[in-house]
Amino acid sequence: MVTSRIWFTAAQKAELWERWKNGQSAAAISRALERKNKTGVERIVVLHGGIVPGSRRRALAALRLEEREEISRGIAVGRSIRQIAQGLGRAPSTVSREIRRNGGSQAYRANRADRRAWERALRPKPCRLALQRQLRWRVAQKLALQWSPEQISGWLKQEFPTHQDMQISHEAIYRSLFIQTRGVLKKELTARLRTARRMRRPKSHNAKSGQGHILDMVSIRERPAEIEDRAVPGHWEGDLLTGANDTHIATLVERNTRFTMLVRIPRKDTTTVVAALAKHIRKLPEELRRSLTWDQGKEMHAHKRFTVATNVQVYFCDPRSPWQRGSNENTNGLLRQYFPRGTNFSRISQSYLNAIALRLNQRPRKTLGFETPADRLQAVLH
């Protein structure tokens, strides 16, 4: 646990789990996070059994940082523990324990105490199977007989209808099997599951085409040959670049010239994304509005509405195939020079995005014979 916190920021872990939920492989996630290999991603996923960890929250009764700052100020001016507690509306024992566990009155510092409290809260909590020996034995017995967790959960409810201590959800059984840190059920029992898998896979992991997610989508395999060989301008690749606090911008790259446009996206819902993209695409000359290739993200559910507004056909990549949008993926990597991971895109204006896009379009590209995308676009238009 500690290692994963050191090597991945909170924003990176959020993106990691979002991509895992969407069915991406550890290798694809590693490439997206600009990691040299997939080992770090696999370590985190396996440690959690492939189950997305819940977001952390402070307990309602826990001391807040501002309360700890009041304690620190109270100590500095010589108030007694009872006086500090009275001012906070807390029990004197709570204040006394807080000061004692953080070095006493002479060493107490609010920020350090708050950080240590947050770290202490990471200690694993015992689950029901760890606390209930009889329940644990029953579950292990049925798993050994190759019962599924769902069958075990349902049987326990019927067998012990009035004993809550002898009931458990199938999800809790899976967690006890897959999450290594719990160590409640023997690993060998996972081999008794129907799939014999050793960690939870997202529902979309085994999807072959993903066509059930987006209605009436047209596969990349149906794109005309003129798009594949980049001979004709006006064919674009697009994606969302993710920042802090679930903020995004849309990136559009023209396949022939590598010309880039950046679009501010206030929200990730399909209505907002499609409207913002359509607004920018409609500013282009007609000869530069031919097609758009996107991945199978839910933000393009309303792709038909986009096509009606722009007369631009949308093609969708295969699942977990970022190389099918190679120019766009490469450009997203270049953009990290200007927008490091953890950038909050909600604070960035469209005018600033335009300035960065201009800077990128005026950089010479090796793939263009060291011409710039802007020069190549000018040549195409004239």
C-alpha positions, 0 to 999 in steps of 0.5 A: 500500500505504502509503495503505491502511494509513493509512486502514483499521485492521487490523480494518477490513481484515479485515472488508473482505476477509471481506465481499469473500469473501462476495460483497459489492460495494465499495459495500455494503462501504463502507456497512458500514464507514461510508465516504462512498464506495466509492473507498477500498474499491475502491483496496484491492481493485484493488491486491490484484487482488481476491485476499485477502492472506495474514495476516502473520507474522514469520519464525521466525529474526527477532528478537523484541521481547523480544530487542530489549529485551534488546539495549537493556538490554545497551547501557544497562549497557555490555555488549559485542556478544558478551556480548549475543549470547551471552545471546540465543543469537544470532550477534554479527553479528546483534546488530551488524547490528541495532544498526547499522541502528537508529541505533547504540548511542546511538540504539537503542530496542527498540520503534522497532527492532521497528516498523521491522523490521515495516515493512521486511518489507512490501517486495514479494518477487520472484515466480517469473515475475519471476526466471525469464525463460524461464518468463515468456516461455512463460506470456505466449506462451500467454496471448496465445494465449488459454490459461487459466492452468490450461491453461498450468500443466498444459501446463508440467508435461507439457512440462518434467516434470523442470524445477521452474524451468519449472513454476508454479501457475495461482494464481501466474499469476493473481496475477501478472496481477491484483496491480498491484504485481508488474508482471511480466505486461503488463496487456493479457494480462488481456484474453486471459482468457476472462472478460477480468476485471481482478481476481479475484472471489470464487466467491459474487460472481455467485451469484443467490440463494445458496440453495445455501449454506443448505439449505431456506431461505425467501426474504424474498420469501415473507414475509407482507404483515403483516411488510412493513407492520410492522402486527403486532409480533413480527417481528424482524431480526437480524445479527452485529456484528463486533468485533476478533479475529473476535469478534461479538455478535448484534443483534435488532431488532423491526420494529414497535417498534424494540425491540433485544436484544443477544446475546453470541456466544462463537463464530460457528459455527452451533450456538453462534449458533442456541442463543444466539438461541433462548435469548433469543427463548424469554424473549419473550411468545408474541405477540412470537415470530413471525418472524426475517429474517437475511442469508445468513451461514453462522451461520444454517445451522441455522435449522431447529433454531432454528425448532423450538426457538422456533416462529419462522420464519426468512426470508433476505434476498437476497445483498448486500441489507442494506437488506432489514434496514433497521431492523437496519442502522440500529440497528447503526450506532447501536450503534457509538457504544457499541461502536467498531470494534475493540471486542473483544466477547469481553471484554464480558459479557451483563449489559453488553450488556443495559445498552446495549440498555436505554439504546438502547431508552430513547432517543426515535426520530424514526421512532416520533414520538419515542417510545422503543422501550421505551414502544412495546413496553409499549403493544403488550403492554398 
